[in-house]
Structure formats: C-alpha cells, structure tokens
Amino acid sequence: MINNVREGIIFVLSGPSGGGKTTLAQRALERHSNLSFSVSYTTRIPREGEVDGKDYRFVSETEFGRMVKDNYFVEYAKVHNNYYGTPLEQFGMAKSTGIDLLLDIDVQGARQIRKNYSLAVLCFILPSSFEILRERLVERGSDNDAEINRRLSKVRQEMRDVHKYDYIIVNDDLDKTADTLSSIIVSARCEANRVSDIVWRKFFGEASKP
Amino acid sequence: MINNVREGIIFVLSGPSGGGKTTLAQRALERHSNLSFSVSYTTRIPREGEVDGKDYRFVSETEFGRMVKDNYFVEYAKVHNNYYGTPLEQFGMAKSTGIDLLLDIDVQGARQIRKNYSLAVLCFILPSSFEILRERLVERGSDNDAEINRRLSKVRQEMRDVHKYDYIIVNDDLDKTADTLSSIIVSARCEANRVSDIVWRKFFGEASKP
C-alpha cells in the first residue's frame, strides 16, 4: 500500500514515582504537536489533584475486570495491589493517523508493549541516585513508610530490566531532561525503519518504488 | 572493568554532495562540545576553499597506498576515481576518552564502519527531491555535466541502501535539520545499551554491580 504518512510512534515512559515522569510527559505534550497522551485506566484511588480522564480513568475493580474480558487493554498489570491498564483504541488511531502516543506505564506494561509493538520507543526515567529518590518520596508525603519501602524495593527490582529499555534518562535537571526527551521524540521520527519507504517515494516522486 | 565514562559514539553522516552534510557537520560541532570531526584522507584535488587538515588531508596516491598497507585506515573506498580513507587513530581515542566522533563518509565507508562498530549511529542526509539535488549541483558549478550525471546516478544507487541507516534526515530547512541532527546526537548519548551499566552504578553507588 502506498501511504505517505508514517505510523504513529508509541513512546513509553517508565521509572519510579518521584522521578519526574508526569512533569516530563506534560512538557513533551506542550512542546510537540502530533503527540497525544494515552490515559490509563486504574482501580486505585485518585491522589490529591489528580483529574479523572486526564491523569487516569478511575474505575472499580468490577469494571476493570469486565474490560479485561472484553480485550479492552493492550496491556494491564497489578502494581502495588492496584490494577492499571492501557486502552487499545488509541493504538489503532495512532497507526492510521500517524499521531504519536505517549504512555506512562510500569516495567511489566512496557514489556508487554515491546512484545506487541517492536518499534515502540521505551524510555526509563530516574533520579540521579537511590538516596535522592528516597528523599523525594518522603518529602512528597503521599505515602507512609511501609508504602515508601515497598516502592523502593520495587525500584531495585525494576532496575534489573533497565537495559531492556531503549533510553535511560537521568533526571537531575528538569529543563535539561525535558530537552533530552524532546530529542528522543524528534530522532525517533526520522528513524530509517519508520520512514525509508516514504522518504524514497518523496525523493524520486510518487511513481517510484523502493 | 569499572569505568564511569561511556565510550565515544561514532556518528556517520552520508548522503549526496549538495545535501548539506558539510554545513550540518559544522553546526553539530559548534553546538556540541565532546564531539570531534574525523578528518578523512583523500587523493582527490582540493576544491576551492577546502583546507588541508580541516576538510580533508590531501595525499598522493602513493602515500595513500602506503597507508593502506600500514593498516592506517578503519575503512577506505574508491569514489569517483579518487580514494578516501578514515584514519583509525581517532577511533581508539574516542573509545578511551568518551569523546564522540563525527564522520562524513559515503555509503561504502558507512557499511564498513557498521561492520566494525555495530553501535555506530548512521545518518543519511538528503535534499527533499532528486530534482532539487540536480539543481543544486548545477548551481554549485564545480562539476561539469558528465560529473553531475555520474553523481546523480551514484545517488540512485546509494538510495538503495538507505534503509540500512539508522536515521534519514530530509534537509529541506537547514536550521530545522541542524536541530534534528542535534537531537540524534543527544538521544544517542542516553541509549540504554551505551549507558545502562554506568547509570546503574551511579544510581546505587559505586560498589554495586549490574
């Protein structure tokens, strides 16, 4: 099929809470048109300031279970006793419209995405050290000690898979890290395996075949 | 060996003359410290304005032949009846110091580099269309008709290998293209397969092992 629009790229952000993922995702969405955020479904209770439909879609466990049965999710996982799921519908849209999709999901989810979308771009974002991460989680004050320790031990576990990601961004300066993420988005958009056929046709004219 | 400096990255720019490679290389070198240009050796006659030791090192065919025998080159190739070679010495320096290396070489050379340096980042730069390329070569006035036709037929041939590159950059706006090249450099510097061990050690502290 001759098509001069490349497929939308799936960008995945993973990394510990407290690493700055949410802010970085916002910055990326402000800076790049043609990029849309995939809002995950979750059974967890909203944190202060979180908006239903913007940060997450908050649903009951019963609802979530039904959606799983209906194959509504590309991937879903249980994290810290709550379920999180990525809806499939936007993936089809990304493919046909060429609008890129930004996901904020954990390591289990990223693994599933990679399996189904080999060209997805996986980014792992983390603060400069384990100690700084601990401090941030304590300062944030949204978790008790047990919860913080659980999060930290999950980070240790997740870090084992960090080499499976495409990019690792150490967020020790928010502006600089936002620039780096932006660079990853720009460069992914001219990867040869996404654009070579399109570029070829544009270069030689529509009639030519790669 | 515990080493907290990643190896220098080999960035390769290829693409037809008239595509803007030389200017883009200059822009990249101005913008990025920690990036140095690999000056190729050639047996061709200097064009107007070209400086020995900056654009190329101009040598005789006898000298070039001796260097080939002495294994002085990472790769060398005959292009349009002239020899071009990339000196090996800077590659060792890039590896040990972590200073990235920018090469402006043709498709044959890029293929050799890829074979020996699988993590090299290969970028193919081309103007928006074959017609525009033809116009630019005519306007430049440095080649006669036969030479221009030879260059154009080489481009047709080279374009067959374009999908083997990592990135394809269509240079229809010099500033935008310079930004894109810059993004590729920034993103390559946080590719997981280059930095995951280093990041891991920095994150958990020197003593820990990936």
Chai-1 contact restraints between the chains, C-beta under 6 A:
chainA,res_idxA,chainB,res_idxB,connection_type,confidence,min_distance_angstrom,max_distance_angstrom,comment,restraint_id
A,S129,B,F203,contact,1.0,0.0,6.0,A-B,restraint_1
A,F130,B,F203,contact,1.0,0.0,6.0,A-B,restraint_2
A,F130,B,F204,contact,1.0,0.0,6.0,A-B,restraint_3
A,V162,B,S196,contact,1.0,0.0,6.0,A-B,restraint_4
A,H163,B,A192,contact,1.0,0.0,6.0,A-B,restraint_5
A,H163,B,S196,contact,1.0,0.0,6.0,A-B,restraint_6
A,Y165,B,A192,contact,1.0,0.0,6.0,A-B,restraint_7
A,D166,B,A192,contact,1.0,0.0,6.0,A-B,restraint_8
A,Y167,B,C190,contact,1.0,0.0,6.0,A-B,restraint_9
A,Y167,B,E191,contact,1.0,0.0,6.0,A-B,restraint_10
A,Y167,B,A192,contact,1.0,0.0,6.0,A-B,restraint_11
A,I168,B,C190,contact,1.0,0.0,6.0,A-B,restraint_12
A,I168,B,A192,contact,1.0,0.0,6.0,A-B,restraint_13
A,I168,B,V195,contact,1.0,0.0,6.0,A-B,restraint_14
A,I168,B,S196,contact,1.0,0.0,6.0,A-B,restraint_15
A,I168,B,V199,contact,1.0,0.0,6.0,A-B,restraint_16
A,I169,B,C190,contact,1.0,0.0,6.0,A-B,restraint_17
A,T180,B,V186,contact,1.0,0.0,6.0,A-B,restraint_18
A,S183,B,S183,contact,1.0,0.0,6.0,A-B,restraint_19
A,S183,B,V186,contact,1.0,0.0,6.0,A-B,restraint_20
A,S183,B,S187,contact,1.0,0.0,6.0,A-B,restraint_21
A,I184,B,S187,contact,1.0,0.0,6.0,A-B,restraint_22
A,V186,B,T180,contact,1.0,0.0,6.0,A-B,restraint_23
A,V186,B,S183,contact,1.0,0.0,6.0,A-B,restraint_24
A,S187,B,S183,contact,1.0,0.0,6.0,A-B,restraint_25
A,S187,B,I184,contact,1.0,0.0,6.0,A-B,restraint_26
A,S187,B,S187,contact,1.0,0.0,6.0,A-B,restraint_27
A,C190,B,Y167,contact,1.0,0.0,6.0,A-B,restraint_28
A,C190,B,I168,contact,1.0,0.0,6.0,A-B,restraint_29
A,C190,B,I169,contact,1.0,0.0,6.0,A-B,restraint_30
A,A192,B,H163,contact,1.0,0.0,6.0,A-B,restraint_31
A,A192,B,Y165,contact,1.0,0.0,6.0,A-B,restraint_32
A,A192,B,D166,contact,1.0,0.0,6.0,A-B,restraint_33
A,A192,B,Y167,contact,1.0,0.0,6.0,A-B,restraint_34
A,A192,B,I168,contact,1.0,0.0,6.0,A-B,restraint_35
A,V195,B,I168,contact,1.0,0.0,6.0,A-B,restraint_36
A,S196,B,V162,contact,1.0,0.0,6.0,A-B,restraint_37
A,S196,B,H163,contact,1.0,0.0,6.0,A-B,restraint_38
A,S196,B,I168,contact,1.0,0.0,6.0,A-B,restraint_39
A,V199,B,I168,contact,1.0,0.0,6.0,A-B,restraint_40
A,F203,B,S129,contact,1.0,0.0,6.0,A-B,restraint_41
A,F203,B,F130,contact,1.0,0.0,6.0,A-B,restraint_42
A,F204,B,F130,contact,1.0,0.0,6.0,A-B,restraint_43
